[in-house]
Amino acid sequence: MRRLQEGDIGTVVQVSNEIGTAQFAQFFIRHQKIAVIEEGQAPDEVMHEYFIGMDMLKQHVFKQVELWGSGNLFNQLTITLDQLVLQAFEELNPGDAKCSINLNVESVFTKSFQAFVDSGDDQVFSKIVFEFRQANILQHYDEFAVASQLIKSKGGTVAVGATFPDTVGVVNLGRLNASMAKIFWRPGAEDVLPKFANEIAEIQKNGTVFVLARLDDEVGLNIGHELGITMFQGFYVDD
């Protein structure tokens, strides 16, 4: 194994160009449902999230490359991958169904995003949730404010992703004008999240809907219901 190199970023672009956006989407972009699950009721699927399958990239493009732990180069790689997702969006979601895509804040200021904006209308944009990682937002807050305003002006929805149980309430989601926030479930969250019950209730009361993601067991579903959360994502929801 070797560390990620700058030339590797060009390699994934070359692969996309060679096989085309349709094949790239089929091979390397995955999706996972997000569903509303009320107590005692069957799940109601509300949207799909689209994201790059990094395991597939490692298997077919970066066989001998250690992707993680590469600092800024890995960040540059993810920005490039964002652009490939945007370019393949029509292949991913031809019916313009409600969906979610993950982006870096920096990706909103690329030519690919501008082309994405220009190619669609506000009706299509209104069905897309643009999800930005909480850490990425804090790192590029001024840029995020501009990006959020642009997305909302086109009718899109802004979500804050990668919020961990211990950091609920640390970031003022109301100030970020986030319509959704995604909490990542993980072992021990059943002991941590109930401590933030008041914060979660207040945030949802003020208009930001929580999604409990990476859910892989019934414990998380039950804790979510106790906290007034009804939107879930993860392998448990898939099953």
Steps between C-alpha positions, in 0.01 A plus 500: 500500500610856429369840597260695280678713239388800297501297179244261649237774492547529126469123469143490630403783262657302215301191596177703497583646159585159356191312614254792493276648769234227470748217564681700767171551682412132472836375625610755757200695632279340762173599656326443831145574600391745768166413654248635745426234761226582746449277802290200407488590130672369191793704362413772250788558259541873436825528302829338399847626578760462223869465581825362361573142605857543620539123536425460129755768413762320707414170336512620141697828484717532812596138565837577660417847636431589861232769460449605859754691702617695196403842629429769243545261206209291621292817533587588141399151393158533665444837329577335166262214585230757582533637148469153349180441699357830375591414141329160533193631683256457211608137472452452873161662535328508158153532652593807707392325820576649843863426579806603698860548389812559708727787403799686632434871549780573252320299230223758475754740349613269219407516132327163539259639758431808288428276203275290725307812603470620140383164370200464731199702602380606845245218507779242477717689748215506752516120521869487591646505849861622497682352797821654638710348777492698824882513521525621139246775570696627800824493303351705215224691674502815284490293182222285646288808567526597133439142382197462726348824374550389138343159559202645681449764231454215252254322727742235626531369855812525717590226746780468753651153495751306709374632832609265776304428818747686720482816286122547479424862580861615466425663164207742476298330226251783493775745416612270219144503363517121477171327427643159593778366720634147492625334820728200450399211726788307655567273799438684825261749342217351704668644811597835346204614290236497779710762681423739212125435495414865576739631233364259238141591582574874482690471172220302338243742638689780324471325165809281458408134452740236632590182314659219700743346249732199493232317694579131528282377786161538663651675802568808290147496363355490852730775626408712199131463573556594864666820378226585252708404195304327225741505203758223477769366268732201516530125453220437753267717292611325181415164654 
